[in-house]
């Protein structure tokens, strides 16, 4: 008689296979391409509520430093169709909370179709993504996967718009960090000059979130899917996972420094609600993007 794995490990193994397939495919093909166009983004992000806490006593702020690298190449086939293969690597460092130190490695594959040859022609895309994630806090290590459909269109010489929908899954070593989500975003961009752009983004997300509290309230306990005591934030806290809805608004200003680099300054407000609890996050970031 053959033994079967529990559902959690089976999902983790399937996620690992997806990550390996995407990463291998992207690495093999981009390695052959002469114009794989890597780029690097370095970001500093200030979180006013890194713990996603409900009460002010549990809300801890923090700086997050992030590096994100992409190497991609597009392969055209047919009229107006391309396949873009991308290798992805990222790293996170939280100076105040060393347990959150981590990195990710994986790949993306995207099909794009352009409706016509005009510069204002809309572009439709479908993307699959997968990453293996390693975090110093063992329970957070796992695999992530996502599928995204998007429609982008330049409206005129100054305005552009896009709408996208993503479904994602993260399978962690500890079940409290497992996440399934569905997110829709709408973005409007205005090219103020040849070297500057303003973007406004609205997002709606439905899915699992993790909130931390030294002593969870009865209201939080009533909606918690799974809970676990952790020392992530240098003190004993209870991590509670539950399903919630998040509305977010983001404003960003992009300024090109030269032909290869740009600076992005952004502010984002998030409001998360799962009756009967709610919490708010504010994020301020400064990023440098460099195209090699």
N, C-alpha and C positions, 0 to 999 in steps of 0.2 A: 504494500500500500504506500503510495507516495504522499508525502506531507505537503500541505498547502500553506502559503504565507498569509498572515493577516492582511486585511485590505490596506492598512497604512503602508507597510513595507512594499506591497505590490505596486501602489501608486508611486512610491519613491523610485522603484526600479524602472517603471515605465517612463517617469520623468527623466531619469538618468539616461535612458536609451535615446530619448528625444534630443536631449542636450548634446550627446555624443554624435548623433547623426547630423544635426545642424552644424555643430562646430567643425566636424570633419569635412563636410561638404563645403562650407564657407572657406575653410583654411586651404583645402586642396585647390579650389578654383581661383581664389584671390592670389594664391602664391604664384600662379602662372600669369596673372594679368600684369601688364606693365604699368597700368594707370589705376591702381587700386585705391589711391587717394585717401590715406589715413588722416584722421584728425583727432585732436586731443582737447578735452574740456577740463579745466581746473576750476573748482567752485568752492566758495566758502558760504555756508548756509547757517543762519541763526534761527534756532527753533525756540519759541517762547514756552512751548509745552511739549517737550520731547517725550514725556511719559503718557501723553494722551489722557491726562488725568481729568477726573470730573470736578474735584474740589481744588481750590487754590493751594491748600497745604501740600497736596501731592504733585502739583505742577512744577516740574524742574526744567529750567532752560539749558540750552547747550549749543555749542558750535560744532558743526559737522564739516569736515574737509573731504572733498570728493574729487577723484580723478576718473575720467571716463574716456576710453579710447575706442574708436571705430575704424575699421579698414574695409572698404567696400569697392565693388566694381559692378557696373551694369552691363548686361549682355542683351543686345537687341535681337528680337525675332519678329517676323511679320511686320505689319504696318501699325506703328504706334504702340507696340508692346515691348516691354523690357522685363528682364529678371535681374534683380539686384541682390547680390550675395554679400553678406557683411560678417566680419569677425568682430567680436566684442570683448573688451576687458575693462574692469572697473575696480576701484578700491575706495573704501570708506575709513576715515579715522575720526573718532570722537575724542578730543583731548581730555574731556572730563570723565568719560565713561569708556575705559579701555576694553571692556567686554564686548563692545559693539564694533571693534576693529574687524574689518572683513574685506573680502574681495569676491569678484564674480568673473567667470569666463564662459563664453558661449558663442552663439551665432544667430543670424537672422536671414531669412529668405523672403523676398518681396516681389510680387508681380504688380507691375504698373501698366495701365492702359491710358493713353492720351487720346481724347476724342477730337481728332482733327489736328491740323498743323499750325493753326493760328496761335499766337502767343497767349491769347486769352482762353485757350481750350482747356476744359476741365480735365483733371487727372484722377482716375480711380485706382485704388491700390488695395491689395490684400497681403498681409505680412504674418509670418509665423516666427516666433522667437523662443529661444531656450537658453538658460544659463545654469551652470553649476555654481553654487554659492557656498563660500567657506567663511565662518565667523568664529572669532575667538571663543565666544560663548557657545559651547558645543551644540546645545539644543536648537540654535538658530540655523545651523548648517543644513543645506538641502538643495533642492532644484526648483527653478521657476520656469514656467512656460506661459505663452500668451499668443493670442490671435487677434489681429486688428484689421478692420476695414476702414477706409478713409476716402473722402472726396475733397479735392483741393481745386481752387479756381482763382485765378487772377481776375479781378473785376475791371480794373483799368490800370493806368500807369502808376497809380499810387496805392490802390486798395487790393487786398487779397483776403480770401476767406477759406476756412476748412472746417470739416466736421468729421469726427472719427468715433468709432465704437470699439472697445477692447474688452475681451474676456480673458482673465488670467487665473493662474493657479500657482501656489507655492506650497511645496511639501517639505516640511522641516523634520529634524530628528525628534523634536518634542511637539506633540500635537497642538499645544497651546499656540504655537507660531504658524500652524497651517492657515493658509488664506485662500479663499476663492472670491473673485470679485468681477463685477461688470461695471464698466465706466464709459460714459459718453462725454465728449468734449466738443466745444465749438470755439474757434479762434478767428479773430479779425485782426488783420495787420495793416498798418499804414506806413508806407515808405515816405517819410518826411523829406529826406534828401537822398542823394546817391549813396550816402554812407551811414544813414541812420534810419531806424525803424521803431515804431511803437506797436506792441501787440497786446491785445486784451483777450483773455481766455476764461471761459466758464466751463465747469466740469460738474458732473453728477455721478457719484459712485455708490454702488450697492454691494456690500460684501462684508467679510470678516475684518474686524479691527481688534487690537489688543490695547487695553487700558491698564494702568498700574496704580495701585493704592496700597498704603501701609495697612489700612483696615477697610476692606471693601464695604460699601453701604448695602443695606438690604435691597435697595432698588437695583444696584449693580448686580448683586448676587442673583436677583430674580431673572435676569436675562442672560447670564453667563453660560456659555456652552461648555467651557472647560477652564479650570484655573490651576495655577502653579506658583509656588513661592520661588522668587528669584532674587539674585543679588546684583543684577545688571547695573543699577544706579547707586552702587556702593552703600546700600542699606537694604535690609529685608523688605521686599514688597511683594504683593500678590499680583501676578499677571492674569488678567481676565479676558478671555476671547468671546466675542459676541457679534452678532450680525447688526449692521448699522448702515445708515445712509448719510453720505457726505456731500455737501454743496461747497464748491470752491470757486474763487475768483482770483485771477492773477493778472497783474500788469507788469510788462517788461519793456525796457528801453535797450535797444541794440545799437552800438556805435562801432563802426569799422575803424580799426587802428591803421591797418594797411591792407594790401591785397590778400593777405593770408590770415589776419587775426582780427578779432572783434571782442569787445567787452559787453557783457550783458548784466544789467542791474534790474532786479525784480523784487516784487512784493506779492505775497499770496496770503489770502485769508480762507480758512477752512472752518466750516461748521458741521459737526457730526452729531447725529441724533439717533437714539434708539430708545423709544419710550420705555421707562420714564426718565432716562438720563440723557445728558448732552454735554459736549465740550467743544472748545474752540482752539484752533491752532493759527499762529501767525508765523510766516517764514519770510525772512529777508535774505537775499543772496546777491553775491557778486561773482561773475564767472568770466573766465578768459577762454576763448575758443581759438584754436590755431589749426589751420589746414596745412599739412605738410606737402 
